[in-house]
Amino acid sequence: MNHVRKVLHFAAVSGAGLTLDICLFLALLSLKVPAFAANAASSFAAVTFVYFAAVRRVFRYGGEFHVAMFATYAAYQACGIALGSWAVQALIALGLPGAAAKLGIVPLTFTANYLFMAWLTSNPARWSREVRS
């Protein structure tokens, strides 16, 4: 049951991040920012929010802030955002509206992000060792 609670709590935090993401994305598209760049910027804002909102509240990470942990998350998200931005741009080029393209990739990004955050926070000692090195 703890796993179900985590998924639901992560979904709530991610939903807030997605709201931020879509609002910013659509605002940037309305300003004629290219879809790839608009998605990259809005996604970066959203995943940063989700990291700081979820790491302690959802995954109950009790350790201190570690630059290496956040840098690992940021590197993972940079790859994910690049792939997601490419997918959104391709879906828009196929004729989907911006919001539909953005929402179309959510099931995949939600699942991948949940699993990565669970791994990232599963072993606080992993990050402590890096700080001592």
C-alpha positions in Angstrom: 0.0 0.0 0.0 2.9 2.4 0.6 3.8 2.1 -3.1 0.3 3.1 -4.1 0.4 6.1 -1.7 3.7 7.2 -3.2 2.4 6.9 -6.8 -0.7 8.9 -5.9 1.2 11.5 -4.0 3.7 11.8 -6.9 0.8 12.1 -9.3 -0.5 15.1 -7.3 2.9 16.8 -7.2 3.4 16.0 -10.9 0.0 17.3 -11.7 0.9 20.7 -10.2 4.1 20.6 -12.2 2.2 19.6 -15.4 -0.1 22.6 -14.9 2.9 24.9 -14.6 4.5 23.1 -17.6 1.4 23.4 -19.9 0.6 27.0 -19.0 4.2 28.1 -19.7 4.4 26.0 -22.8 1.2 27.4 -24.3 2.2 31.0 -23.4 5.6 30.5 -25.1 3.9 29.0 -28.2 1.6 32.0 -28.3 4.7 34.2 -28.3 5.9 32.2 -31.4 8.7 30.4 -29.6 9.5 27.2 -31.6 7.8 24.1 -30.1 11.1 22.4 -29.2 12.4 25.5 -27.2 9.0 26.2 -25.6 8.8 22.6 -24.4 12.3 22.6 -23.2 11.9 25.8 -21.1 8.5 24.8 -19.7 9.6 21.3 -18.9 12.8 22.5 -17.1 10.6 24.8 -14.9 8.2 21.9 -14.1 10.8 19.2 -13.4 12.7 21.6 -11.1 9.5 22.3 -9.2 8.7 18.5 -9.0 12.2 17.7 -7.7 12.0 20.1 -4.8 8.3 19.3 -4.0 8.7 15.5 -4.3 12.1 14.5 -3.0 11.2 14.8 0.7 7.4 14.8 0.7 6.8 11.9 -1.7 9.9 9.8 -1.4 10.6 10.6 2.2 14.2 11.4 1.5 15.6 12.5 4.8 19.1 13.3 3.8 20.6 16.7 3.3 20.8 18.4 -0.1 23.6 16.9 -2.2 24.7 18.7 -5.3 25.6 15.3 -6.9 22.1 14.0 -6.4 20.5 17.1 -7.9 23.1 17.1 -10.8 22.2 13.4 -11.5 18.5 14.4 -11.6 19.3 17.4 -13.8 21.4 15.3 -16.3 18.6 12.7 -16.5 16.0 15.4 -17.0 18.1 17.1 -19.7 18.1 13.9 -21.7 14.4 13.3 -21.1 13.5 16.9 -21.9 15.4 16.8 -25.2 13.6 13.6 -26.2 10.2 14.9 -25.0 10.7 18.2 -26.8 11.6 16.3 -30.0 8.4 14.2 -29.6 6.2 17.2 -28.9 7.7 19.1 -31.9 7.1 16.0 -34.1 3.5 15.6 -32.9 2.7 19.3 -33.6 4.3 18.9 -37.0 1.8 16.1 -37.6 -1.0 18.4 -36.8 -1.8 17.9 -33.2 -2.5 21.0 -31.1 0.2 22.0 -28.7 -1.7 20.9 -25.5 -2.6 17.6 -27.1 1.0 16.9 -28.1 2.2 17.8 -24.6 -0.4 15.6 -22.9 0.3 12.8 -25.4 3.8 12.2 -23.9 2.7 12.4 -20.2 2.1 8.7 -19.6 5.6 7.8 -20.6 7.3 10.8 -18.9 5.3 10.3 -15.7 6.3 6.6 -15.4 9.9 7.3 -16.2 10.2 10.2 -13.8 8.5 8.3 -11.0 10.9 5.3 -11.4 13.9 7.5 -11.6 13.0 9.6 -8.5 12.3 6.3 -6.6 15.8 5.1 -7.5 17.5 8.4 -6.9 16.1 8.7 -3.3 16.3 5.0 -2.5 19.8 5.0 -1.0 20.8 8.2 0.8 24.2 6.7 1.5 24.9 6.7 -2.2 25.1 10.5 -2.1 26.9 10.7 1.2 29.8 8.6 -0.2 30.2 11.0 -3.0 30.4 14.0 -0.7 33.1 12.3 1.4 35.2 11.4 -1.6 
